[in-house]
Amino acid sequence: MRFFYICSECGRDFDIRPDLMVCPYCSKKQEKNKPLRGILDVEFDGKLRKEFDIYDLLPVEKKYFPSIPVGNTPLWKPVILRKKLAFPNLYLKDDTLNPTGSLKDRASYLIAAFALKHGIKNVVVASTGNAASSMAGVGAAAGIKVTIFMPKTAPRAKMVQSLQYGAEVIQIDGDYNRAYDLSLEYTKNKGGLNRNTAYNPLTIEGKKTVAIEVYQQLKNVPDCLFVPVGDGVILGGVYKGFRDLLTLGFIDKIPIIYAIQAEGSSTIYKAFEKGEFVAPQKSKTIADSISVDVPRNGYYVLKQLKKYNGRCVTVSDEDILKAQKELASSAGLFSEPAASASLAGFLKVKNEIKKDSTVVLLITGNGLKDIDSAMRGLRLKDYL
Ligand SMILES: *Cc1c(COP(=O)(O)O)cnc(C)c1O
């Protein structure tokens, strides 16, 4: 296999190298407070056997990946929840079982391997929580120094996690945008590989493994898959994984993907309805991991959603907290609010989905990461 970058806007191709993040041509069109321009996609030349090793589809050789066991998370049947909802083919893809407790590990894992391959000793990331604790943990396993720019408002557990893993945490008196800018300044002046979500194309590529695993576990594609969406990098990764399988001829359709956003952070939803990105609003939702003002991967995922007949749905904070409690108490899976949005979204639209459909809810992060929000959910009364 030969891997290279292709600009998702202009289609120019480039070699994969550590100093290239966005298309040098399309990024010139970058506007303030808008999603990133010139996002790069990883493409490949070559063929694979049907029983391929997932590493064969990643742009870094297997020998460079650190020894920490990322991915390979269970896809399982929540029997009681299935009965309660009358969806006999409902599945949970439990990515809370990644080493640091979130799906972000899939991206950190590929970034760490890439850094090791190129002899890069430090990785820098701006994050409100999970990307930070994930890079810190996977970085620790890889022997890489991790520097984090994190707003002071991040949930405490995610900060403590990052510090335990030995990362340098620089707390910012400001929002994610500020942390993002400071992290770019830092890599420009001091070097190191930047892992900012969407900006580093390998973050999208790393997350595609979740879609490929779902295909391998079901031995088919599901009819629909629910994904919580903030910046849209998980969503982009999910589409990328299925697209790779389509390119290789292993599947003949892309599932219907439901992008679930919080009402208080729904820029992609609004763009999906209106056809264009308007000025962002200050986001406000209990689900911190999907709380973003400017969805960095917005243009990329909007195109994918349109092309593959995807859907976009918003859910309220109350819907999210109820879904969190429901998932924990009916399935035994305690997920953080952002991750619970998958179930909240499904509950909102399930009447339009055929009962015998194969439905996968992607559960992206562990509930213990933010127990203050979970406490609020316990005070609500009516669940299903
Ligand atoms: C990051 C994250 C998301 C959203 O991912 P995006 O790529 O920002 O859309 C959802 N759930 C959890 C737990 C996350 O950490």
PDBQT file of the ligand as one rigid body, heavy atoms in Angstrom, charges set to zero:
ROOT
HETATM    1  C1  LIG A 401     -14.325  14.475  21.218  1.00  0.00    +0.000 C 
HETATM    2  C2  LIG A 401     -15.524  13.751  21.637  1.00  0.00    +0.000 A 
HETATM    3  C3  LIG A 401     -16.713  13.770  20.899  1.00  0.00    +0.000 A 
HETATM    4  C4  LIG A 401     -16.900  14.585  19.655  1.00  0.00    +0.000 C 
HETATM    5  O1  LIG A 401     -15.924  14.411  18.689  1.00  0.00    +0.000 OA
HETATM    6  P1  LIG A 401     -15.688  15.488  17.551  1.00  0.00    +0.000 P 
HETATM    7  O2  LIG A 401     -14.645  14.935  16.727  1.00  0.00    +0.000 OA
HETATM    8  O3  LIG A 401     -15.280  16.761  18.270  1.00  0.00    +0.000 OA
HETATM    9  O4  LIG A 401     -16.981  15.706  16.858  1.00  0.00    +0.000 OA
HETATM   10  C5  LIG A 401     -17.781  13.022  21.350  1.00  0.00    +0.000 A 
HETATM   11  N1  LIG A 401     -17.705  12.314  22.488  1.00  0.00    +0.000 NA
HETATM   12  C6  LIG A 401     -16.585  12.279  23.237  1.00  0.00    +0.000 A 
HETATM   13  C7  LIG A 401     -16.584  11.495  24.493  1.00  0.00    +0.000 C 
HETATM   14  C8  LIG A 401     -15.469  12.994  22.833  1.00  0.00    +0.000 A 
HETATM   15  O5  LIG A 401     -14.371  12.975  23.604  1.00  0.00    +0.000 OA
ENDROOT
TORSDOF 0
